[in-house]
Amino acid sequence: MQGRRIVLGVSGGVAAYKSAYLARRLLEQGADVRVVMTKSAQQFVGAQTFAAITKQAVLVDLFGGISPHTELGQWAELIVVAPATAHSLAKIAYGISGDALASTVLASEAPLLLAPAMHTEMWMHPGTVHTIDQLRRAGHTLVGPESGELAGGDIGYGRMAEPEDIAFVASCLLSDQSLIGKRVVVTAGGTREAIDPVRYIGNRSSGKMGHAIAQAAARLGAGVTLVTTSSLVTPAVIERVQVESALEMADATWRASAGADCVILAAAVADFRPVAVADVKMRRADGAPQIKLTETPNVLAGVVSMEPKPFVVGFAAQTGSLEEAKRKALSYGTDLLVANDVSAPERGFGTDTNEVTLMWPDGTEDDWGFSTKSEIADRLMALVASRLPAIGGGGVVAN
Ligand SMILES: Cc1cc2nc3c(=O)[nH]c(=O)nc-3n(C[C@H](O)[C@H](O)[C@H](O)COP(=O)(O)O)c2cc1C
């Protein structure tokens, strides 16, 4: 999203308060954000809030400058309307300008992402149903609404999608859809091998690298299944399978990988697990236990032996030298091995940054240097997309 020009349109619903956070999320991802608000929206959040967050003047009045709506509409690479009220959606659907927001949308050729928010009755009303149908047929993208708590404490359908999900779909619309029609499986996080009902043998993997890869793949249009042990949140377009142990990780990964185009194994899976799990919590009074371990299934070996074999990317976390990773790259049957030294500062487990070396089965290597996990994920998925045979088909961008 670095440097991409996004207009955020805010109309008059209670969810307007969440749009301030959405503006911040878009800015954090590097976008250049300008805001246009309806008069009603200013009943809910002041224009000053958005001006302070974006450090840009907010367009609220059509008749302030020379032609502010055409200027803003032509500037935009993407317009996001969040919240999109029933009123503003209808105006956009039927080409009724008349205020700064609708006029900007009508004066733009940029793709349009709409995040409807309203009470269930308003959403179900035949007028709104027609409006939404019209907007979809015009090729605009909708994200949400979802069910949950609505204004006034009611529970039902019509709640605006979460800002993270809106920001994610926005990033999809600004990306080339080079993985459309592809199925990608990603594993993430460190497994936990139970000793008793409260204790486990684990590792320090946070799942950040795998989650970033899953998002990067979905952004390029792939259908993504993420098998994870992590509690990090994922955008709604990613199918998430939550697991804990190596056995669960193996089972879920192998199931999801059947027929997949690409499998990326970024999880830190335990090599050994306790042979027996105590039924009740072990007591100090019983003395130090002798815990007998047994090997866990080899998730990677299972995936590389699949027929047809997907494009397999393995991750190798090493401490110190990458020699062991080199051996794995030549012998494990991966199409690509991504090695990193997790003992180096700001690299590996738990950090937002990493340094990876790509190792190909023919022995060639490519050091990508120090970078954020999100940048590595985007670069890796662009590389994978260039290696997979092109096919057509539908993507995952919400509509
Ligand atoms: C407290 C309150 C909450 C409202 N929430 C919504 C809402 O979530 N969605 C919606 O479509 N309209 C909502 N409305 C009604 C809109 O504010 C009203 O239709 C307004 O004309 C929308 O104008 P705009 O689309 O130009 O911003 C709400 C009104 C009030 C008073």
The ligand as an SDF file (V2000), in Angstrom:
LIG
                    3D

 31 33  0  0  0  0  0  0  0  0999 V2000
  -28.0500    7.6800   16.0830 C   0  0  0  0  0  0  0  0  0  0  0  0
  -28.1810    7.4320   14.6280 C   0  0  0  0  0  0  0  0  0  0  0  0
  -27.5260    6.3870   14.0690 C   0  0  0  0  0  0  0  0  0  0  0  0
  -27.6140    6.1310   12.7100 C   0  0  0  0  0  0  0  0  0  0  0  0
  -26.9510    5.0650   12.1870 N   0  0  0  0  0  0  0  0  0  0  0  0
  -27.1070    4.7690   10.8680 C   0  0  0  0  0  0  0  0  0  0  0  0
  -26.4410    3.6530   10.3070 C   0  0  0  0  0  0  0  0  0  0  0  0
  -25.6870    2.9450   10.9720 O   0  0  0  0  0  0  0  0  0  0  0  0
  -26.6500    3.3880    9.0050 N   0  0  0  0  0  0  0  0  0  0  0  0
  -27.4690    4.1420    8.2170 C   0  0  0  0  0  0  0  0  0  0  0  0
  -27.6410    3.8140    7.0340 O   0  0  0  0  0  0  0  0  0  0  0  0
  -28.0830    5.2260    8.7380 N   0  0  0  0  0  0  0  0  0  0  0  0
  -27.9210    5.5580   10.0250 C   0  0  0  0  0  0  0  0  0  0  0  0
  -28.5630    6.6400   10.5550 N   0  0  0  0  0  0  0  0  0  0  0  0
  -29.3750    7.4700    9.6610 C   0  0  0  0  0  0  0  0  0  0  0  0
  -28.4790    8.3600    8.8210 C   0  0  0  0  0  0  0  0  0  0  0  0
  -27.6800    9.1780    9.6580 O   0  0  0  0  0  0  0  0  0  0  0  0
  -29.3430    9.2050    7.8900 C   0  0  0  0  0  0  0  0  0  0  0  0
  -29.9830    8.3650    6.9430 O   0  0  0  0  0  0  0  0  0  0  0  0
  -28.5290   10.2390    7.1660 C   0  0  0  0  0  0  0  0  0  0  0  0
  -29.3900   10.9580    6.2990 O   0  0  0  0  0  0  0  0  0  0  0  0
  -27.4220    9.6430    6.3550 C   0  0  0  0  0  0  0  0  0  0  0  0
  -26.8060   10.6480    5.6160 O   0  0  0  0  0  0  0  0  0  0  0  0
  -25.4880   10.4310    4.7870 P   0  0  0  0  0  0  0  0  0  0  0  0
  -25.6020    9.1420    4.0450 O   0  0  0  0  0  0  0  0  0  0  0  0
  -25.4440   11.6080    3.8760 O   0  0  0  0  0  0  0  0  0  0  0  0
  -24.3690   10.4550    5.7510 O   0  0  0  0  0  0  0  0  0  0  0  0
  -28.4440    6.9580   11.8960 C   0  0  0  0  0  0  0  0  0  0  0  0
  -29.0740    8.0410   12.4720 C   0  0  0  0  0  0  0  0  0  0  0  0
  -28.9590    8.2840   13.8170 C   0  0  0  0  0  0  0  0  0  0  0  0
  -29.6650    9.4580   14.4000 C   0  0  0  0  0  0  0  0  0  0  0  0
  1  2  1  0
  2  3  1  0
  2 30  2  0
  3  4  2  0
  4  5  1  0
  4 28  1  0
  5  6  2  0
  6  7  1  0
  6 13  1  0
  7  8  2  0
  7  9  1  0
  9 10  1  0
 10 11  2  0
 10 12  1  0
 12 13  2  0
 13 14  1  0
 14 15  1  0
 14 28  1  0
 15 16  1  0
 16 17  1  0
 16 18  1  0
 18 19  1  0
 18 20  1  0
 20 21  1  0
 20 22  1  0
 22 23  1  0
 23 24  1  0
 24 25  2  0
 24 26  1  0
 24 27  1  0
 28 29  2  0
 29 30  1  0
 30 31  1  0
M  END
$$$$
